[in-house]
Amino acid sequence: MTPTPRLVAPALALALCVACARSRPNAPVRATAPGDRETAEALFSRLDSLRRAQRIPGLAAVVLRDTTVILARGFGFADVERQVAVTPDTPFDIASVAKPISAVVALRLVEDGLLDLDRPMRRYRDFVDFCSATRGEGGIFFGDYACEDDRLTLRHVLSMTANGAAGTRFWYNPPSYSWASRPMAEVTGRAFSALVDSLVFRPAGMRHSARRNRRLPSLPR
């Protein structure tokens, strides 16, 4: 039976999911060193205790030695109301943990000579509209966003230094980072999802990871 691709919910435009390693639920794989399984069991026991203490509904964990799975296990519930248990194959939305994946796409495009991190943002097709849409929002993300600064570049957006005078201070700004997918799509003429699949997921052997269709039900985080 062909497994269904793991689909994950985006956090704004760039959220992606790194799916857990697929293995039979709660099934150990032969240890690669003496005591590996016992160590993994002890770790999982502690992890589940912490989960219960922090009232985390559910999570999944895997212990590896190099690339060999020692033990994979789900804890708690993916759906508390329906009592659907978490297994090692439960897909999770990793939200902002996806930012490094997006950064890998950007750097691969830089290596291929397709993307210039220091090109002024105002030269990108949708940036003026993005600034117009966010100008009135204010708040911690856009109160001092450097939309009018001609020095603002994609490097500043990806390094979280786009607020205030471009490049002068770090300011965590997820909405701005989420927009960074558009220049990558613009310079390649490809959908960002396709770029992530071809430049990150496939080379890494992540056959069960994907961007999630927004129309599908929410996933546990």
N, C-alpha and C positions, 0 to 999 in steps of 0.2 A: 504494500500500500504506500503510495507516495505521500509524504507528510505535507500538511498544509503550511505554506510559508507563514512565519511568525509576523504578525502585523502589529504595529505599535503606534501610539498616538503622538503626534508632534506637539512640542511646546513651542507655540507660534509656528514659524516656518521651518525651523531647523531641528525639531526634536526627533530623535531616532532612538531605536532600542537595540542594545546588545543583548541578544537572547542567551539564556543559559545553555550550557552544553546539553545536547540531547542524549539521554540515556534512560534505561528503564527506571521508573520511579523507585527510589529507595534501594536501588540495586547496586551493591559494591562491585567495582572492577578490581581485578587482581592487583594487590599492592605491589609497588615497584621496589619497596624496601621494607625490612622488618619493622613492624610497629606502625606502619602508615595508616592502616585501617583503624587501629585503636586510637591513634592520635586524632584522626578525623572524627571518630565517634565522640571523643571527649570534647573536641571543639564544637561539634553540633549540639551537644548537650548544653554547653555553656551559652551558645548562641540562642537556643530556644528559651533558656531561662531569661536572657536579656530581652528577647522578644516579648515574652509574657509580662515581664516587669514594666516594659515601656508601652504595653498594650498595642503592639503592632499586630494587625489582623493576620498578616501572612507574609512569608518571604521564602525565597529559594536560595540554596547555597551549594557550591561545589568545591571540592578540594582536589587539587591537581599536583602532580609532581612532574615538572616540565610540561608536557602536553598530554600526559596520561591521567585520566579521571580516576581518582581513588574512591571517592564517594560523592554522590549527588543526592540531595534530599529536599523535599518541600516541608514547610512548617506552617501550621495554621490554615487560614482560609483565603481563597481568592475572592469568594463571594460569601460574606458572612450570613446574609439573609437566607441564601439557598444552601448554605453549608457545603459549598464546593471547595474541596481541599486544594491547596497548592501542591504541585508536583514539580519535579525538575524540568518538566516541559511546559510549565505555565508561562505564557508571555507576559512581560512587564513593560510598562512605560517608564523609561529612564529620564525623561524630561531633560533638564539642563546638563546631565552627564553626557548628553549628545554633543555638546560644544566641541570637545576634542575631535570628534569624528568630522565635523564640519571644517575644522582647522586643517585636518589631513587632506580633505578635498582641495582646499585653497592652496596648500603647499604643493600638492601634486600638479595643479594647474600652473603654478609658478615655475616648477621644474620643467614643464613642457613648453614654457614660453607663451602661454595663453593668457595668463593673468598677471597684472602689474599691481602689487600691493601699494605702490606709491602714486598711483594715478588719482588725481583729485576726484572725490566722490561726486561732485556736481557734473562730471562728464558722463555719469551713468544715467541711463534713460529714465529710470523711475525715481531717482533720488530727490528731485525737486518736489514731486508729488508726495513722497514720503515725508519730507520736511513740512510741507503744507498741512498734511494730515495730522502731524504730531505737534505742530507749533502751539496750538491752543491748549494742549494737554497739561503742560507744566509738570508739577510734581517732581519726584526724585529722579525720574528717568529723562524728562525732556525740559525741565525748567531752565537749564543752561546748556542744552545740547548745541554742538558747534555747527549747526546747519549753514550759517552764513560765512563760516571760515573756509576760504578757498584752499587752505592747507590741509583740510580734513581728507584723509585717505582711508582706503579699506584696511590698511595696517592699523590705523587708530581704532576703527570699529572692532576688529578682531582682537585687539589687545586691550579693549575696554578703556581706551584713553580718548574717547570721542566727546566727552563732556567738558565744558569750559573751553579754555584755549587748547586746541587739538594737540594731543601728545604730551600734555604737561602733568596730568594726574590720572590715576586709576579710578574708574567709577563703574561699578557693576551695572550693566545695562542690557538685560536680556532682549527687550524689544528691538533695540538697535542691532544686536548681534543676529537676531533672527532675519533681519533684512539682508544680511550679507550673502544669502543664497542667490539673490537676484543678479548681482554682478557676475557671479560664477556661471549662472545660466545664460546670461547675456553674451558673454565672451565666447561661449562654446556652442550656443544655439541648441543646447540640450536641457531637458528638465533636470532640476536639481536631484530629484529622486534617482534618475538614471545615472547621474554622476556619482552619487554615493554608492550605488550598487556596483558600478564598474571599477571605481577607484578604491573602494574600501571593503565592502562586503565580500565580493567575489575573490579578490586577492587574499583576503584573510580566511577564506573558507567558511564564512558566516552565511551558510545556506538557508538558515531559518530566521534571519533578521531582515527587517524592512521598515520603511516608513509606513505609518498606519493610515488607512483610509478614514477620514474624519467622520464618515457616515456609520462606521462600525461602533459597537458599544464600547464604553470606557474600559480600560484595562487597569489592573492593580498597579500601584507604584511601589 
